[in-house]
């Protein structure tokens, strides 16, 4: 989101103003194109936006968003969708929003997926022995009890996968895609398993969707297409994906053994966390403050947008 869009959000929250007409915002990667009319309207909110920014960065509210976020994540840790720990975190947040004297604080029932990671591991067994860091992807099926032991085929794009389709059956497809941007490259995580399964792959290992790595695999959600065999899928590190690419380039056989105990369950009921800030000038107009509070089950669970979410959900009273 651009600075101007944040400015508009902040000013609208304080003044209780909404745009009189909808304005189309065209997103191109990480950039946002705004109309001249919207830019001029945003300029009118600049002073109010500066007040909010100064309050949060150098004024009485300095460091409070970070502290609240730290307390939240330290208290609850991972909050995987469909778990009791997420529901406990939602109860806590509703209490915080009520204490901040926000309006119409409530939980809104929502159906969510439930997936558990369980034990997982991956190991290169040929041409040498090497334990590989990996993280299963959300909604992935598990492997058989003994895991999957198979030759691997490394590709760098979906186009290359199509070109070597006759070599895919019975293999683990390793994607070593180039990172372009999150919005572009995430398609390999989303659809890599489906594309490989269409050609008879038994599993996929996908280079983590990130431009930088310290031997750190990244998890995330993936989706199976219709009418394809669901095969286990996980992310590996940039370092291992590039190593496997080099080994293949040397003409050596690559054989990998990996195991995933992943489980998928029926949809379950959770809650959206909702609060409102009514405008003091136009009380019939409201800004709805909301954000998902679930997180992945690895790491400290303060990422995946949570730094920004801390400003929106943990400190919405600043806008009041």
C-alpha angles and dihedrals in degrees: 000000000000125000090251092055090051089049091052092048093050095046094045091052093054098042098036089233125151126187112266092222131030114254122204113232114199115209118207109180107297094344127090121205113213129192119245090245092055092046091053092048091050091053089062090063095050098105093050091047091052090052091054093045094048092047091052099042107033106003134072091302095056113137092357095114090052093047093050091048091049092050091048097050094040090052099047109018114188117018105189115188112268096021130121090236090064090051090051090051091050091052089052093049093048088053091050093049091049090050088053088060095240120160130256095001109185147135118251117209115244135172113239138180122253120210130160126204101202120168118347138164142161131206134185106221101174137075083009140350113266131154108224125210109233142163124203116234123243115269091017117142119236127251125250113281092267093047125232121297112186146130115275131226119201120211131175100206145010088255091058090047089056091049094053096037092127090062096051105078112109094006137113107241114218115199115209095176124172114253109240102157134321092257092052103035097044088077088081091059093042099047107011095103093048094048092049094043090057087065096044103266117160096210144348134227113194130200106247114264099246137099093226137042141181090190087292121143117209124219127207143143126298133185131219117220124230122277097012131115110260107236128186114265134186142162125248131191126279088241094056094043091054092045091053089048090054093047091051089048089057089058095247125144114253118207122179133186117198137168132198125181092191119154132196122205136188120283113276136196120262132152141254111226109233135184132161135213111204117211114247092214097041105023092175088066120072140188110220113217114203143140140161114267099191119106141185119275098243132070125017092306095231094111134069089083096319094124089060092037089058088065094046102040107016095047108025091131088075088072090055 
